């Protein structure tokens, strides 16, 4: 379970854990006792929390409902449509942590005032919850965080739960309206960009209002970055010392992936010239010595810059487990995965990164590989012979459906040879010792699922990195 969930109230944290475990399970029906045991809670506690989840779902997703019988929990497909994110957002907005964050922003400290009295809190309850919040915050950013880390902590917390601080600042709204009209090479759509930039600007507005300054040591972006219009807009709303605050927002949009770095001169993006040269040499040397997965034609400053820029981003708060997603790619494209991991290990020797940061960098390189025209047929394709006695139409139909599995890296043919890894037909072969898939009747979802699983197993057995 993500450590960041500690900022939710205890019951809500456990409810998210229940939903998360249900989403990770492929079983359509979960045995209730066994599921409760896996969560380390009693049957009574599990039932009570599921009842509360269903009540919560009525307000945010009325058509979704977790059905519980005497012995089973129905792990229905409806849960898979963004329900967890909706619950996360709802629970954070009602959490004590969000109340403390708003107090910190608006008052420059967490103080027991009329707002908390309005929640019906006693002074004793306030200080107990405040201590818990500060201990959790200390886990992420230490006892005496820098101004940079404090701002990024607040940003990451709101961003993780997909919530914008509930403050009404007309100047900020006017600024956002103008920012969205600029020709900025953003990565996300307008709604996502607007939400994320709103959080950043609100935080900077309040922190600057109380005269908190980000150290110039952190402001690695050149003082005159490429897009002057953005800086000028930020200056119009941020009180005092606006150049420094504006540069902080601008470079943070690059670090968190809001703005595409490839549109800006490399001299504006490099924090440390020595580290840039080291990483540049390391990456180009490694890739040039390979005939696979990258060719020399695919290596250029843009590729290296994207990898380098990713190493400079901040992922210190978001601790989600991405291992399952990287495992999927490695099982489908094992040789590409092998070389990418080798490259990342070398980069990590020069710029130490957390495991979470390495996962982000891994997927960045995967995207670069896939978008660079890499010939994945070099990566141990699975050869499948398809031959049906009902004629070429049946054979073509099955072949076309298998070839649609582009994410599985397969190649179909009608000819059987010593290269064949899997044989798919309605007629079994007596003297063929490779896996055979025999379909004597029209196929359904289960048959295609079984074929996918077989392809993965065959690939794992076939691959041996050189």
GIBEL-V872369 format. One record per residue. OMEGA is omega in degrees with one decimal (999 if undefined). Layout:
# GIBEL-V872369
omega={OMEGA/OMEGA}
This chain:
# GIBEL-V872369
omega={-177.8/178.9/-177.0/179.3/177.5/178.9/172.2/172.7/-167.9/-179.4/-179.5/176.2/179.8/178.2/176.5/178.3/178.0/-179.2/-179.4/179.4/176.5/-180.0/-178.4/-179.5/176.9/-179.2/179.2/177.8/180.0/177.0/-166.6/-177.9/-178.8/-179.8/177.6/179.5/-179.8/178.2/-179.0/176.1/-179.1/175.4/-179.4/-179.8/179.4/-179.8/-179.2/-178.1/177.6/175.6/179.5/176.9/180.0/176.0/178.4/-178.6/-179.7/-177.6/-174.8/179.6/-170.2/-176.8/-178.5/-176.9/176.7/-177.6/-179.6/175.1/-179.5/-173.8/-172.0/171.6/-178.9/-179.6/-170.5/-175.6/-175.9/-178.8/-172.6/-175.8/173.0/-176.7/-178.7/179.9/177.3/178.3/178.1/-179.1/-178.4/-177.7/-179.9/-179.4/179.3/-174.6/174.3/-179.1/-178.7/176.7/179.2/179.2/178.1/177.4/179.2/180.0/-172.5/-172.9/-177.5/175.3/178.6/-174.9/178.0/-176.1/-176.0/179.5/-178.8/174.6/178.4/175.3/-176.8/-178.5/169.2/178.4/-179.3/179.8/179.2/-175.4/175.9/-179.6/178.1/178.6/178.9/179.9/-177.6/176.2/177.2/178.9/180.0/178.8/-175.9/-171.9/174.9/-175.1/-178.7/-175.4/172.3/178.4/177.9/-178.5/178.9/179.4/-179.4/176.3/-179.9/179.3/-176.9/-179.2/178.0/-178.0/-179.5/-177.4/173.7/-177.6/172.8/179.2/-175.6/176.5/-178.2/-179.9/-176.8/-178.9/-179.5/-179.8/178.2/178.2/-178.7/179.3/-178.8/178.8/-178.0/178.3/-179.1/177.1/-179.1/-179.7/-176.8/-179.8/-178.1/176.4/-174.3/-176.8/179.5/179.6/-178.9/-178.5/-176.5/-179.9/176.1/-179.5/-179.0/-176.1/178.5/179.2/-178.6/179.8/-177.3/-178.4/176.6/178.9/179.1/171.7/173.2/-174.5/173.9/-179.6/178.6/178.2/-179.1/-175.5/-176.3/-179.4/178.9/-175.3/177.4/-178.5/-168.8/-173.7/-177.3/-177.7/-179.6/179.6/-178.8/178.0/179.6/-177.8/-176.8/-175.3/-175.4/-176.4/172.5/175.6/-167.5/-178.8/-179.4/179.8/-179.6/177.4/178.4/179.4/-176.3/-177.9/177.5/176.6/175.6/-176.2/-177.1/173.7/176.5/-178.5/-177.2/-174.5/-174.6/-179.3/-175.4/-180.0/-176.9/-179.6/176.5/-171.9/-175.3/178.2/-173.4/-174.8/-179.1/-179.6/177.7/-178.9/179.6/-179.3/179.7/-179.6/-178.4/-176.8/-177.4/178.5/-178.5/-177.4/-177.6/179.1/179.8/165.6/-176.0/8.3/-177.0/172.9/-179.5/-179.0/-177.5/-179.1/176.0/-177.6/179.9/178.5/-178.9/-179.3/179.9/178.4/-179.3/-179.0/178.3/179.4/-176.7/-177.3/-176.5/175.7/-171.9/-176.5/-174.8/-172.9/-179.4/-179.2/-179.8/-173.5/-178.4/-179.6/178.7/177.1/179.0/-179.2/-178.2/179.8/-178.6/-179.2/-171.2/-178.8/175.8/178.5/-179.2/-177.2/177.9/179.4/176.3/179.7/-179.0/177.7/178.0/179.0/-177.6/175.2/-178.9/-179.8/-175.6/-177.8/175.7/178.4/178.9/178.7/179.3/177.1/178.0/179.6/178.0/-177.8/175.1/-180.0/176.5/179.7/177.7/-179.7/-175.7/-178.4/-176.9/179.8/179.8/179.5/-176.6/178.0/174.6/-172.3/173.2/177.8/176.5/-178.1/-178.3/175.5/-179.9/-178.8/-179.3/-177.6/-178.4/174.1/-172.9/179.7/177.8/179.1/-179.8/-179.0/179.3/-179.9/-179.3/178.5/178.0/179.7/176.7/176.1/-176.7/-179.3/179.6/176.4/-179.4/176.0/-178.5/177.1/176.3/-177.4/177.9/179.6/179.1/176.4/-176.6/178.4/-178.2/178.2/-179.8/-176.2/170.8/-179.9/179.6/177.7/-177.8/-171.0/177.3/-171.3/175.5/-179.5/178.1/175.6/-175.6/179.3/-179.9/-178.6/179.3/-175.1/175.8/-178.2/-177.3/-180.0/178.9/176.6/179.4/178.7/177.3/179.7/178.5/178.5/179.0/-179.5/179.5/-179.6/179.7/179.4/-174.6/-171.0/175.1/-174.1/-178.8/999}
